[in-house]
Amino acid sequence: MRFKLIHVFVTAFLIVAASACQNVGDGVTKNITGRAGEVIVVINEDAWEGNVGSVIRTTLAQEHVALPQDEPIFDLVQVPRESFTTIFKTTRNIVQVRISPSLESYGVTFQENLWASPQSVITIQARNEEDFMNAFEENRNKIISFFLKAERDRLTRNYNRYYERSIYNVLNDQFGLTMHIAPGFQIAQQKKDFIWLRYETPDIAQGIVIYTFPYVSDSAFTADYQLKVRDSILKANVPGPTPGSYMATERRIDPVYNATHHNGNYATEMRGLWRLINDFMGGPYVSLAQLDMENQRVIVAYGYVYAPSKDKRNLLRQVEAMIYTLRLNNQANNDILNRQVTIDD
């Protein structure tokens, strides 16, 4: 078992900040349609079956990193231009491809809420196939980033409206932070500087583990150090269903590790697989480690999924969106400290 470690994917949310988005859907009242992770590609049949369609599929349907089985980043649905009517125009994610020598303008445009809300639409116009390939290659990272961010933002928007208030209050009062956790999650275990939240049905389990540890040096943000801390905490606090079993990181496969910022604070994101020691359960995880400079601590939100025989991409994106709602109560003070560090550097 191995991952395709696609650099584009793991750096997507660093790139999207530089993407130019045009909000041109003022007054749009229709709600989006379509399934999570679905992208409609409006393109004629010949182009779809040729090189143009091939590069679109290779990019947008590439293998999602850090999942135990192959799943694409997006599910693509090809729609001929003559069939692109009202029923498709409200889809959440749309790519429009126009290739014609008569086009006066060409390039890639990023639009939001064109026919529905919250919608993301990319239009790629080119006078010939060569121009299309050049434009697509130049904007490949932005295209992936645009749709990935849109998918997360939709989930975050829902969690900001509907969340488990009892958990919100515990995190706010006892951990000095807030997160919007979906309704139905419960506190499985809580200790000082540690809390385990989970949602379980007969078919799936989703969980979020939040813990903190002291920030004593920059080594706290290395992958090796974070894995050691995580596995120590999971072993002590997240048991499996059989005696002597406990959660741990799957070490036979390297995680996908990415340095970033979250709310202006230095942070790292990690993706990979977890497994139970002395048992046979496992699945994907995503974690966010963030520096709370004022309190000299590192806060980690680790989300995982267990869904045997089921697709896990969208389930993982749900817990990912939850952990990215993490906000520090003392963020204003951290903002001042972060600016001072930037000036000193």
N, C-alpha and C positions, 0 to 999 in steps of 0.2 A: 504494500500500500504506500502511495506517495502522493504528494501534492504537486501541482503545477504552480510554482510561486511566481505569479504574474505581477511584475513590478508596478504596472499600471494600476492594478486593483488596490494594492496596499497603500499607494500614495494618492488615491483618488480624492480624498477630502482635503489634501493640501493643495491640490491643483484647482479644485472647483472655485476657490476664492478668487482666482484670477479670471474665471470665465465670465464673459459678458452676457448678461441675461436681460432681455427686454420684456417688461411687463406691459403687454399690449392688450390684455383682455379686460379692460375696465368695463364694469357693468355686467360681467358674466355671472349668471345665476345658476346655471346647470351644474349638477354634481358630476364628478367623474364616474366613469364606468370601467369595467375590466378588472382582472385579477391582479393581486399584488405581484410585482415582478414581471408583468407582461408589457411588451413593447409592440405596437403596431408599426409595420414598415410599409409605407405607401410607395409602391414601385411597380413598374410593369414587369410582366413575366420574363421577357427576354433578359432584362438587366438583372433580375433576381437570380436567374439560372446561370448567369455569366460571372465575370470577374467582380462586378460591382456587388452583387449579392453575396459572393463568397467572402469578400473582405468585411462586409457588414456582419455576416454570421460568425466569422472567425473572431471578430472583436466583441460583439454584444452577446454572443452565445458561448463565449469561451468558458472553460471550466472554472467554477467558483473555488477560490482557495480555501483550504482548511476545512473541508467536509469529508466525512468518511466514505462517501460514494460520489460519483460524478453527478453534478448538477450544474446547469448553466447559470451565469450571472443573471441573464434575463431570458424569458420565454418569448420567442419571436413569432409574430403572426404576419404573414405577407398579405397585403391587400392591393389589388390592381387599382390604378388611379381612377378608372371609371366606376369602380365599386366603392370608392371612398365617399360614402354618403353620411347623412346625419347620424346614423346608428354607430358609426365608427369614430366620428369627430369628437365624441365625448370621452374617448378612451384616455386613461391616465397618462400614458407615455406614447408619443408618436414621433416617428422619423419620416419625413417627406423627402423623396428623392426626385429631382427634376434634372434631366439631362437633355439638352437641346441646343443646337447651334444658334438658334434664334433668341436665346435668352440675353437680355441686356445687362443683367447683373448676375454675379455668381459668387459662391462662397458658402459659409455655414452661419446660420443664425440660430440663436437660442431664445425661445419665447416661453412665457408662462401664461396660463389661463386664457388661451386663445379661444377655445370653444366651450370650455368647462373649467371647473375649479375644484381642487388644486391640480392643474394640468401642466405637463412639460412637453414642449414641442420643439423638435429640431428640424430645420429645413436645410437641405444640402442641394445647391444649384450649381450645375456645371455645364459647359458648352460641349464637352465630349468626355469620354471615359478617362482619358489621361488627366484632365483637369479635376475630375471627381476624385481620382486616387490621390492626387496631390493635396486637395482640400481636406479629404478625410484623414490622411496621414498626419497632416499638420494639426488637426483638431481631435485626433483619436482619444487622447487622455481626457480632454474636456468633455467629450461626448459621454464617455463612461461615467465621469464624475458627476455630470449634470443629472443623469438618471438615478445614480446611486444616492445622491443627496436628496433628490426629490422623493425617493421611496422612504428614506429615513425621516424626512421632514413630515411626511403624511402621518407616519406612525407617531412621531413626537407630538404632532398637533392633537391627535386623539388622546394621547396619554396626558397631555397638559389639561385637557378638559375632563377626562374621566380617569380617576386614579384612586388607589386605596389610601384613604385619608388617615387611617390609623397608623399605617406604616410611615406615611409622610410625617406625621407628628412625632413618632419615635425617632426617626432620623434627624428631624429638626431639633428636637429637645435634647437628645442624648449623644448625637454624633456631630452636631454643628454643620449639618449639610441637609440638602433636600434632594429628593428624587421622586419622579412621578412613576409609580409602579402600577401596572394594570390591575383592575379589580379582579379579585379571585386569588391573588397571591396572599400567602400567610407567612407569619414568622415561624420558622421551624426551630430556630435556636438563636439565642442572643446572649452575648457576654460582653465584657468590657472591650471596646474597640473591635467588636466582631458581631455581625448579624447575618443570618442565613434566611433568605426568602425563597419560597417555592410555590409553584402552581402545578398540580398533578391531576391527571385524569387516568382512566384505565389504559389509554393509548400513548400518552405523551407526558413528559415532565419538563418544565422549564424552571430554572433557578437562578438566583442572583446572590452572590456572596460578597459582602462589603466588609473590609477590614482596613486597619491603619497600622503603620509601623513608623518608628522614628526615622527622620531624614538626617543622617549623620555625615554623608558624603555623596558625591555624584555617583558612586558605585551602586547606590540604591536604585538607580534607573537602568542598570545593565540587565540584560535578559537573564543571565545566570543567577544573579542575586534575587531577582523577582521570582524566578522559578523555585529557588530554594525556600524563600519565605512562603510562597503560596502552598507548596507541597507540605511544608511543616504545619501550616494552619489548617489545610484541608484534612490532613491525617488526624489531627486532634479534634476536629469539629464537625466533619461531614462523613458520617459512617454510611456504609452500604447496608443492604437488607440482610446479608448473611453475617454471622459472627466473624469478627476479625477483618471484615472488608471495609475499605474506605476509599474516598476519591483521591486521585492523583493525576498529574499531567502525564500524558503519553509521551515518553522520552525517546521512543524509537524513531520519531519523526520530528524534525526541527520545526519550531513554531515560526510563524510569520510575525516579524517584530518591526515596529515602525515608531520613530520618534515624531512627536507632533506637539500641538498646544491645544488646550481645552479651556475655553473662557479666558484666554490670555495666560493661563498657567502652563508651565512645562508639563508634558505628559508623554506617556508611551502607550501604544496599543499593541496587543498581542493576540494572535489567532492560532488555534491548533486543535488538538484532540485531547480529551480526558478519558480516563478509564478507571474502573474499580480494581484495586488490588485485592486479590483473593476472591474475585468474582468475575463475571463476564460482561458487565455493562460498560457502555462507553458512548461517546458522541463528540460533537464539536463545542468549542467555547470561544468567547471573545472577552478580552479584559481591557480595562482602561485604568492606568495608574497615573495619578495626578498629584502634583506638588502643592501642598498648602504651606507656603513659605512662612507666613506669619507664625504658625504653630509648629513649624519645623517637623512636619509629618508628611508621609505619603499615604494617600487614600486610594485604595484599589476597589474597583467594582468589577466583579468577575461573573459573567453570565454564561450559562451552559444549557444544553438541550439534550434530552434523551427521548428518542422517537424511533424505536426499532421498526424496520421495514417501511418507514415513511420518509418522504422528502423533508429535509431539515433546513433548507436555505431560508425560507420565510419565517420559520420558528426562531431561528438564530437572529434574523434581522429584528424580530420583535424585542428580544431581550437586549440586543445591541442598542436599539432606540431608547429603551428604558434607561440603560446605564449612561447614555449620553445626555440625559436630562439632569445629571448630577450638577448641583450648584453649591458652592461654599457660602455659608452664612456670612463669613468675614471677607467676601470677595472684594469689597471696596478697599479694605486694608491691603489685600494681596495685590490689587491693581497698583497701588502706590509703590509697594516693594518691587513689583515686576518692572515698573518704569525705571526705578532707581538702578536695578541690575542692568537693564538695557543701556542706560546712560553710562554706567561704569564700564561696561564691556566696550 
